[in-house]
Amino acid sequence: MNNDKVVKVALIGNPNTGKTSLFNQLTGLKQKVGNYPGITVEKKQGFCKLNDTVKAEIIDLPGTYSINPTSLDETLVLDTLLNENNDTFPDVIVVVVDIENIKRNLLLFTQLKDLKIPTILVINMIDQMKRKGININVPVLAQKLNAKVVLASARKNLGVEELKSVILKYKELDTTPVSNISVKIDEGYFANLKKAFPEFPLYKSWLLITQNQEFDFLTENQKKLVAKFRKDIECIKRYQHKETIFRYKVINDILKDSFDVDKSKATDLRGILDRILIHKIFGYIIFTLILLFIFQGIFNWASYPMDVIDGAFANLSSWTKVVMPPGTFTNLIAEGIIPGIGGIIIFIPQIAILFTFISILEETGYMSRVVFLMDKIMRRFGMSGKSIIPLISGTACAIPAIMASRNISSWKERLITILVVPVTTCSARLPVYAILIALIIPNQRVFGILNLQGLTMMAMYLIGFAAAIASSMLLHNVLKVKSKSFFVIEMPNYKVPSIKNIFYEVVEKTKAFIFGAGKIILALSIVLWFLASNGPSTFKNAEKTIKAQTENTAISQQEFQKQVASYKLEHSYIGYMGKTIEPVIEPMGYDWKIGIALISSFAAREVFVGALATIYNVESDDDNNSTIKERMTAEVNPKTGESRFNFPTGISLLLFYAFAMQCVGTLAIVKRETNSWKWPILQVVGMGILAYISAAAAYLIFS
């Protein structure tokens, strides 16, 4: 298959047209997600076999309403289609349109057709034609658009094979534009433009001069010509306006003969559902109940598989010590790597459940209603309704959530959103919250149906959200940034969630979380194990020291070995590091062991549990198979004789991790998105101070 011919396909369309569903149907699990070179916009690529000798490389470009970009995501689409020298320049474009919004969607199609790249029109969601009272005359539409038209339902896998066969014959596609815009706008002006850039299609030349950006692929002479045409800004704006009006006139004429909607035959419930779900009172109640259901599910449904995974890793660690010969390598595997990896694998069930719910909300079309619902509230705090998408996406990961803020038109609103997103509770905090809540909150029912631990988890998410809102209000009043703001949101149709789409989304995001965190945890587990298993002379003389201390005391061999292990850990390299910072963290209720985990987790929050698993595993020199939860429960504060992870310390840790900025990746993204180190430094300092004060105050109040 490596010798197969590869056809490059660009998948383009407005947001909410089902483009991602079609991408999933074409590629299945043969996908990879990365970033475009030099920028943080996510790139989704996949492969599908067209026949025995030809396969397609499909690039799912960000959703865009027009080839004239208003955001960074849309700029990427333009750059991809204008630069023939880049790796993602397509052999053929597949434009996906929604059957209910075909008029607006066709604006983008007519623009792309003018670039003279082979273009296919896919009319998606045809399974809803009868229910919406829609009828399409496909042959007439195809003739008037000078294009191949494929009717499809990506969710039901209809039309996908036909699309593959059309892609296979892309060289036979008609590249004639839908209409000649130059005649209707200013024939003389466009004749001069064609003369200046004879090597380009006319519409490509027009796009080069209308966009306020530099194109690196142009020669120096071409750049000078572009600059010359751009001087007449008023003329360009006037002609752009004329172009849009003319295109919609052409689209109206085409649809008059090929597209018909009989509302009397429509049978949908969209209006009824919208009246309930975006109601000024019931809308908020329903949204709150949905969140409550999600967090109840995270604890109730995930508890059993988590216990199984926790026990399995404890048994694996003990089994490793039994079957492998005693020595340093065995200790590294059993005490360092296995507990460290186990400390993150245990949370796969909860993370998968969270991602599943978020995917369902997006798939059904409900998330757009939440954006509309929250706009009035968010504007009071310096953000827009579109900010709710990054804030909710932040419950999965702050990095893509910050990138999702690019569709916010106002720079001030976007900057505030970028700065407050890391305060919302991301999935990296989930392992910390889950283990601490399990330790300090009893597993009991409230009102007979609600799980107290689930309610506590929801409270932590609400605390993060409230802190983000409060921070945004502060920033709104402090930041003196001038910018214009407007709010446009499309309400997509309600859909039954596609199990296939949800499965792919959950698999991809869970894999990204596990492997992303796993690399950090594996490396840190090895480093922590080494630092905890080695030390200066006091460490090496541990057995002699304990023998001398217990010379007149009768203790069992097991107790003696336990004291030796504890002494070694305290006098190891990592022990001295923990002891050094202990005075600083003591007001929050932490000892030097927790301090070690705290330092380790500054690279990524989820390392906290893995670090503690490694530390407690090294300290315990017995061969039992106790789990990380059992080891943390058994940890005792020598000063008080009480459990180290009691209620005051647990609450303190929960609040510290709720507010502290402990994610190097997020800081890097903030720097790239704002093009300044000022904002990420502000985040680290501000969130650090808030975390320390909150944690210390909580420990003092509850002690």
N, C-alpha and C positions, 0 to 999 in steps of 0.2 A: 504493500500500500504506500510505502514511502516514495515509490517511483510514479505514483499517480499524478496526473495533471491536476493543478489546483486552480479553481476559479475563485477570485476574491469578490465577496458579496457584502455590500454595505446595507444594513437594515436601518431604515430611517422612518420617522413618523412623529406626529404630535404626541404629547404625553397622553396616556390613558387610551391608546388605540389598540392595545393588546400586542404590541410589538415584542415585549419580553416573552409572552406566552408563545408566540410564533417562533422566536429564537429557541426556546426550550424544546418545542416540538421538532424543530429541524436538527438540533444538536444533541438532545438528550443530556447525558452526563459527560459528553466529550467537550467540556468547556474549561476555560481557564480565565481567571480574573486577575488583572494587573493594572498598572497605571501607564498612561501614554508618556513617552519620553519627555522628561523635563517638567511635567505638570502632574498635579495630584488627582486629575479627573480619572475615574475608574473606567477601565476598558474591559469589555466582555467579549471574548472570542470563543468560537466553537467550530466544530467540523462536522460535516455530514457527507455521506456518499451519494453522489448523483447517479452513478452507474458503476460498472465494474472497473472502469479505468479513470474516472473523473470524480474528484471530491471537491466540496466547496468549503472555503474558509470564510465563516460568517462573522462579521463585526457588528455588534449591537451598539450603534451610536446613541448618545444621549437624546432624549426627546426634545424636539424643537418645533415651534409654530411657524417659523419662517427661516429662509436662508440668510436673512439679515439679522445677525445675532444681537440679543440684548443681555446675554449672560455668558459666563465663561463656558458653560456646557455647550451652548449654541455656537460659540466661536469655534469650538473643537470640530463641530460638524462642517462648518465652512472651510476650515483649514484642511480637513481631510479630503474634501472634494475639489479644492483648487490646486493643491500641490501634487502634481503627477509623479513626483520623485519620492514621495514618502512611502513607507512600507504598507500603509493601510489604504492607499488609493485603490478604489474598487474597479473591477472589470464590469460590474453590473450593480445597479442600485435597485433595491426592493423597497418601495414606499408602502407603508401600512396605513390604511385609513379606516376610521370607524364608520360603520354604515349609517349611524345616526347623525354624525357631524361631517358628512362627506363634503359639503360645500366649503367649510373652513379648511378641512384637511387638504382639499385639492389645490389650494393656494400654494402650499409647499411643493406639491407634485409638479405643477406647471413651472415653477422656478427651477426645479431640479432637471426637468426635461429640456430646458433651454441650455443646459451645460453640455448637451450632446453626448452624455454618457448613457449607454443602454439602460433603460429604466422600465421596471415592471410595477404595475399597480396591483396591490392586494387589498381587496375590500373585505375587511374582517368582521366577525360577529354576524355572519349571514344566518346563523341559527335563530337570530332574533327578528328576522325579516317579517315573518308572518305575524308575530306578536306585536310588532310595531306598525303593521299595515304598510310595509315598504315593498315596492316592486322596481326591479332594475332591468333595463334592456341592455344587456352586456355587449352584444355586437355593435350597437349604435354608439355606446359609450367608448368602446375600444377604438372605433373608427374616428370619432371626433377628437380623441386624445392622442391619436397616432401611437397607441401603446397596447401591449398585451395586458388584459385585465383578468385577474384570478379571484374568484369568489372563495372565501375561506372562513373557517371557524377554528382558530388556533386552539381554543379550549377543547373542542370536540375532534380535533385532528382531521378536519374536513378541508380538502383543497391543497393539503401539504404536498402530496405526490405530484399533483398537477404543477404546482409551483416549482418543484425540483426539475421537472421536464422542461419548463420554460427557461429556467436558469441555465440548463444544459445547452440551450440553443440561443444564448444571449447575443452571439455575433449576428444573428439574423434579425434582431430587434430594430424597429424603426427609431432613429434618433432625431427625427424632425421635431422642432419645437411645436407646442400646442398652438401658439399664435406669434405673430411678429410684433413685438412691443415697440420696436424702433419706429415703425410706420405711424403708430398711434401717439407716440410721445414727441419725437423730434427727429425726423429722418436725417437731416443734415448733421445734427450733433452726433448721432450714432454712426454715421458714415465716417466722420473724423475719428471716432473712437476705434472703428474697425481698421482704419488706415494706420493708426498709431500702434495697434497690437494685432497685426495680421496673423500671428502664430496662434492666437487664442480664439475660442468661440466668442461671439459678440457678448453674450451674457456674462461670461467669465470676466471679460474686460470691464464690463459695467460694475460687477461686484468688487473688482480690485480697486476701483476709484471711489466707490460709495462707502467702504468700510474704513473706520478710523483706527487702522492698525497697520503694522509693517508686515510685509510678506517676505520672508528670508529667501524664498526660492526664486525671486525675481533678480534679474541682472541689474547692474547699477544704472544702465540706460533706461530700463523699464521702470525702475523706481523713480527716476527723474520725470518720466512721462506721467506716471501716476500722480506725483506731487503737483505737476502742472495742471492736470484736470481737476484735482481736488481743490484748487484755489477758489473755484466758483461754487462755494458751498450752497448758496441760496438756489442756484440752478439745480444742483444735485437733489436737494430736498424736494423741490417742486416736481422734478421728474420721478422721484421715488413715489410720491403721493399719486401722481398720474398712473404710474405702473400698477399700483395696488388696485386702484379703481378699475382700470382696464382689465386686469386679470379676473376680478370678481364678475365683471360684465360677461367676459368670455365663459367663465364657469357657469354662470346663470343660464346662458344660452345653451350650453352643452347639457346641463341637467334637465332643462325644460323638455328635451326630446328623449331623455334616457332614464330619468329617475322620477318616481311617483310615490307620494305618501298619502294614504287614505286613513286619516285619524279615526274615522268611524269604525275601522276594523282593528284598531290598536287595543290591546288588553293588558297593558303593564300597570304596575302598582307604584311606580317611582314617585308620583306626586303625593300619594298617601303616606309613603314611608318618609319622604322629606319633611312633610308637615310635622311628623312626630320626632324624627331624629335630630332636626335642627331647630326645634321649638325653643324659645327663649328660656323656658323653665325645664321642661321634660328632657330636652336635649342634654343638659348638663347632668341631670339625674341618671339618665341612661349611660352616659359616658363614665360616670363614677362607678355605676354598678358593673360595667364591663371591666374596668380596672380591678375592682374587688374580686370578680370572678377569676381574672387572670392570676392574681397573686395567691388566691386560695388554691388554684390548680397547681401552681409552681411548687407549693409545699405538700399538698395532699397526694398528688399523683407521682411526684418524684421521690418520695421518702423511701419506698421499698427498693427500687433499683439503686438508689444511693447507698443504702445499707449493704446491699449485696456487693457493690463495687468496693466499698470501704473494707468489708471483711475479706474480699478476695485479694486485695493488695496486701493486707496484713498477713494473710496466709502465705502469699507468694514470697514475702520478705522472710518469713520464718522457714519456709521450704528451701529457699535459696541457701540459707545458712546451713541447712542439714545436708543438702546434696553436693554443695561445692566445698572444696577443701578450705580449712581455716586460713585466713590471711588477709592482706590489705585489699586485694582485688574483690574478694567476697564481701568484705565490709563495705566497700564502695558501692557494689551492686545492691546489697541488702539494706544498708543504712542510708545511702545517699540517693541513688537513682530511683529505686522502686518507690520509696516513700514520697519523694519529690514529685514524680510523675503521677502517683496515686492521688496526691493532693489536688490535682487539677482534673483528672479523669472522673473523679467522683461527682463532679458538678455538670457533666454532660447532660444528664436527664433534665435538670432545671433550665439550663441554657437552651436546650432544644425546645422545651415547652415554651419558653419566652419567645424565641424566634418564630415558633409556629403561630402563636397568637398574633404577633406583629404582622406576619405574612397574611394571615386570614383577614385582618382589618384592612390591609392594603388591597388584597384581591377582591374583596366585596365592594369596594368603592366607598366604604365608610370613612376612611382616613381623610378624604377630601372634605367630607361633611364636618369632621372635627376641626379642620383648618378654618372653614367658614364660621363655625360656631365660636371658635376661640379668637377670631380677629378683633372684635371690639374690646375684649379683655386685654389681649396682648398689646394693643396700641397704647393703652394707659401706662404701660411699663416700658415704652420705648421700642417695642418690637412690632411685627405684623403677624397676621394670622398664619402666614407662611412659615413663621419661626417655630410653630408648633411641630412641624415635620422634623426639623433637626432635633428639637427637644425630645420628641417621642423616639426618634431614631437613636438618640443618645442612650436610650435604655439598652440598646444592643452594643453600640460602640461609638465613642465620641469622634473618632477619626472620619468615618463616612458621614456622620451627622454634621460635622463642621463643613465638609465638602458639599453637603446638601443645601447649605445656606446660600449657595451661589444663585439660586433663582429668586433671591430677595433683591429687588431693584435698588432700594435705598442703601447707601454705603453705611450710614450710621446704624440703621436697623440690622444690617448684616454683621457689622462689627460687634454690636452688643450681643447678638445671637452667638457668634463665634466665641466670645469671652465667657458666656454663661453656660453654654452646652456642657462643658466638663463637670459642672456642679451636679447635673442630673445623674441619676444612678445608672451606670453602665453595667454590662454583664461581667466585667472584670471585678466589680465589687460584689457580685452575687456570691462567689465562693466564700468571701469573708463574712458577709451577712448571714449566709446559710449556716455556717459552722457556729458562729457566735450566738445566733438566735436559738439554734438547737441546744446550746449549752445553758443559756440563761433564761429562756422563756419556756414554761411548761407546755407540753404537747396536750392541750385540752381544748374543749369546745366552748364557744361563746354562743348563747341562745340556742344551743343544741345542734347548730349547723355550721357555724363559722369556726375555723381553726385559728387559735390565738397566735400561733407562730406565723401563719399566713397574714393575719392582720398586722402583725409587727413588721413583716416584710413590706407590706403595702405602705405602712407608716414611714418606713425608711425611703421609699420611692417618693412619697408625698413631701417629705422633708427636703429631699434633693430638688424637687420641682419648685417648692416654695422658696428655697434659697436662690434658685436660678431667677425666679420672678423678682425677689427682693433685690438681687444684685443688678438685674437689668434696670430696675427703677432708679437705683443709685447711679448707674452709669449713664442713664438717659439724662439725668440732671447735671452730671459732672462733665460729660464729654461735650465739647463745643465743636461739633462736626456738622457742616452744612450739607444737606442732601435732600433730594426730592423723593417723595414716597407715593406709590400707587399700588393698589391691591387688585389683582385679577386672579380668580380661581375658577377652574373648570370643574363642574359637577359631573363625574362620569356616571354611567348607568350602574345600577346595582347588579352584581353578578354572583352566581353561586361559585364559591371558591374552587379553583382548580387544584385537585389533590396533587397532580403532577407538578404544577408550579410551586406549590407550598413545599413539596418534598425536595425539589431542587434547591429552593431558597434556604431551607433549614439545613440541608446537607452542606451547602457551600459555606454558609455563615458559621456553622458549628465547626466545620473543618478549619476555617480560617482562624477561629478563636483557639481551638485546641492546638493546632500546629504553631500558630503565632506565639501563644503563651508557652507551649511545650518546649520550644527552643530555648526561651529565656529560663524556664524552670529547670530544664535539664542542665544547662550550663551553670546556673547558680547553685543547684543541688550538689554538683560535683565540687564547686569552690567551697561551699559551706561545709560539706563533709570533710574536705581536706583541712580547712581551718579549725574545725571542731575535733578532728582526730589527731591533731599535732599541736605541739606547743614547746615552750622553753623547758629548762631543767625541772622546774616544779611539776610540770605535766608528766615528764618521764619518770619521776620518782613518786608517782601517785600511790602505788601499792605500799611502798615503804612508809609513806606518810600516814596512810589509813591504818596500817598495822600498828604503828606507834600510837596513834590516837585511840585505837580500840584494844590496846594490849591488855587492859584490866577489865574489859567488857566482853561478856559472852554473846557473840552474834553468829548467826548462821552464815554459811558460805555464800548463799544467795544475797543476804543483806550486805555482806562484805563487798561482793562484786558490784552491787548497786551503788554503794558509797564510793567505790573507786571510780565508777563511770561518771557519777555526778561531780566528783573532785576533778577528774580529767577535763570534763566539759568546761567547768568554771575556770580552770587554769590553762585552757587551750588558747590559741591565737584569737579565736572568735569570742571566747569568754572575756578576754581582756578588752576587746573592742566593745562588747556589750557593757562591761563594768564602767568603761570610760564615759559612755553616754547616759548611764543609769540616773545620775543626779538630775539631768535635764528632763527625762521622761517620767521620773517618779511622781511628780505632781498629777500626772494623768492616770496613775495607778499601775504603771508598767514596771516590770523588772528587766534585767539585762537580757534575758532570753527573748522576751517580746521585742525588746529594742533591736536585737539582731534581725528578727523577722521584719521589723519596721524599716530598717535600713535597706534590707534586701528588696523590699517591695517598692522602693522608690522608682525602680525601672518599670515595674508593672505591678498593680495592686494584687493581682491573683497569686503572686509569688508568696504572699504572707502565709497562706495555709501550707504550701509546699515546704517553705523554710522551717516552720514549726514542726512539720512532720519529720524533716531531716534531723533537726536539733534534738527532739525528744527521742527519736529512734537511736541516735548516737549515744545519748545519755543512758538509755535503758540497755543494760548488758545481758538481759535475760533472753530466753528463747520463746517467750509467749507470743501470741499473735494478736495482741491488743491493737485496736484501730486508732487512728489519729484522734477521733472524738473521745475515745476512752482515755487516751494518754493526756489530752487536754483537761478532761474532767478530773483526773487523778492528780494533776499538778497542784501543789500546795504552796501558799505564801508562808515562808518560814517565820516571818515577823508576827503574823496573826494566827497562824495555824488553820486558816480557812482556805477554801479553794481559790487558786490564783485567778481563775476565770469566773469570778462571782458577778453578781448583778452590776455593781458600780463599775468594775473594770470592763465588763462586757459592753455596757452602754457607752462608756468612754471610747472604746475601740470602734464601736459602730459609728459614733459621731465623727471620730477622727477620719475614718475611711470615707465617710459621707462627704467631707469637705476638702480633704487634702488632694492636691494635684500630684498624683503619682503615676505618671504615664509619659515616658519620654517620647513615644510616637505622637501623642496628642500635641505636645509642645512643638515638635517639628512641623506638624501640619499647620498649627496656628501661625508659626513663623512664615511658612510659605504662603498661606492665604492672606496674611496681612502685610507681607513683605517687610517685616520689621521684628527685631528682637524685643522691642519695648513691650509689646502686648503679652507674649508668653512669660516674660519676666514678671510683669504685673500679675499674671495669673498665679504663678508659683508662690510669690510672696503673699499676695492677698489671701489665696485659699489656704496657704500654710498657717498664717496667723489665725484665720477663722477656725481652722481645724484644731489647733493647739488650745486656743481659749475655750472652745466648745467642749473639748474632751476633758480638760482640767476642771472646768466648771461642773460638768456632769458628774465626774468622780467625787468632787467635793460635796455636791448636793446629795448624792445617793449613798455616800459612805456613812 
